Amino acid sequence: MNETNETDKLLFALSYPIGLIGLILILTRKDDHDARYHGFNSLFFWIAVMIVDIVLGMTFILALLTPLVSLAALIYSIILAVQVYKGETPEIPIITQFASKYVDQA
């Protein structure tokens, strides 16, 4: 990650537990590589969580697992946020590879 100030670190970190901030980063910071990286990463993470919840919700038995999946996703997003705030650049398996295709597109 490039040299970032505290406000940027906080925004990047909050984009993981609050996916809407990731979308705002994508739309407002088109020339900032780090903002777009974290924005797309968090946006695609939450889209993947929603898809898993929808698929699990199609049957009654598996629908009982959706709260656990959502809770696990929230905990993982908080872990990612802490890593980002420490200055690390986390990689979410599969999602980061997919999201990185969109980071440099303006």
C-alpha positions as CSV (number, residue, x, y, z in Angstrom):
1,M,0.0,0.0,0.0
2,N,1.3,3.5,-0.8
3,E,1.8,6.2,1.8
4,T,-1.7,6.9,3.1
5,N,-3.0,9.3,5.8
6,E,-5.1,8.3,8.8
7,T,-8.4,9.3,7.2
8,D,-7.7,7.2,4.1
9,K,-6.7,4.2,6.2
10,L,-9.9,4.5,8.2
11,L,-12.0,4.8,5.1
12,F,-10.3,1.8,3.5
13,A,-10.7,-0.2,6.7
14,L,-14.4,0.7,7.1
15,S,-15.1,-0.3,3.5
16,Y,-14.9,-4.0,4.5
17,P,-17.5,-4.2,7.3
18,I,-19.6,-1.4,5.6
19,G,-19.7,-2.4,1.9
20,L,-21.5,0.8,0.9
21,I,-18.3,2.7,1.7
22,G,-16.5,0.5,-0.8
23,L,-18.9,1.6,-3.5
24,I,-18.5,5.2,-2.6
25,L,-14.7,4.8,-2.8
26,I,-15.0,3.3,-6.3
27,L,-17.2,6.1,-7.5
28,T,-15.4,9.1,-6.0
29,R,-11.7,8.1,-6.1
30,K,-11.2,7.0,-9.7
31,D,-7.5,7.8,-9.8
32,D,-6.6,6.4,-6.4
33,H,-5.3,2.8,-6.8
34,D,-5.6,1.9,-3.1
35,A,-9.1,3.2,-2.8
36,R,-10.2,1.3,-5.8
37,Y,-8.5,-1.9,-4.6
38,H,-10.2,-1.8,-1.2
39,G,-13.5,-0.6,-2.7
40,F,-13.7,-3.4,-5.3
41,N,-12.5,-6.0,-2.8
42,S,-15.1,-5.1,-0.2
43,L,-17.9,-4.7,-2.8
44,F,-17.3,-8.1,-4.4
45,F,-16.9,-9.7,-0.9
46,W,-20.4,-8.6,0.1
47,I,-21.8,-9.5,-3.3
48,A,-20.4,-13.0,-2.8
49,V,-21.9,-13.2,0.7
50,M,-25.3,-12.2,-0.6
51,I,-25.1,-14.9,-3.4
52,V,-24.2,-17.6,-0.8
53,D,-27.1,-16.4,1.4
54,I,-29.6,-16.5,-1.5
55,V,-28.4,-20.0,-2.6
56,L,-28.6,-21.3,1.0
57,G,-32.0,-19.7,1.4
58,M,-33.5,-21.8,-1.4
59,T,-34.1,-24.8,0.9
60,F,-35.5,-24.7,4.4
61,I,-32.8,-26.8,5.9
62,L,-29.9,-24.8,4.4
63,A,-31.7,-21.6,5.1
64,L,-31.0,-22.2,8.8
65,L,-27.3,-21.6,8.0
66,T,-27.7,-18.2,6.5
67,P,-27.4,-16.3,9.8
68,L,-24.1,-18.2,10.5
69,V,-22.7,-17.4,7.1
70,S,-23.6,-13.7,7.6
71,L,-22.1,-13.7,11.1
72,A,-18.9,-15.3,9.8
73,A,-18.7,-12.8,6.9
74,L,-19.1,-9.9,9.4
75,I,-16.3,-11.3,11.6
76,Y,-14.1,-11.9,8.6
77,S,-14.7,-8.3,7.4
78,I,-13.7,-6.9,10.8
79,I,-10.5,-8.9,10.7
80,L,-9.9,-7.5,7.2
81,A,-10.6,-4.0,8.4
82,V,-8.0,-4.4,11.3
83,Q,-5.4,-5.6,8.8
84,V,-6.1,-2.7,6.5
85,Y,-5.9,-0.2,9.3
86,K,-2.5,-1.7,10.3
87,G,-1.3,-0.9,6.8
88,E,-1.4,-4.4,5.4
89,T,-3.0,-5.2,2.0
90,P,-5.3,-8.2,2.6
91,E,-6.1,-10.7,-0.1
92,I,-9.4,-12.5,0.0
93,P,-9.1,-15.8,-1.8
94,I,-10.7,-15.8,-5.3
95,I,-12.4,-12.4,-4.8
96,T,-9.2,-10.3,-4.8
97,Q,-8.1,-12.0,-8.1
98,F,-11.5,-11.2,-9.6
99,A,-11.6,-7.6,-8.2
100,S,-8.0,-6.8,-9.3
101,K,-9.2,-6.9,-13.0
102,Y,-11.4,-3.8,-12.3
103,V,-9.0,-1.8,-10.1
104,D,-7.0,-0.1,-12.9
105,Q,-10.0,0.5,-15.1
106,A,-11.3,4.1,-14.9
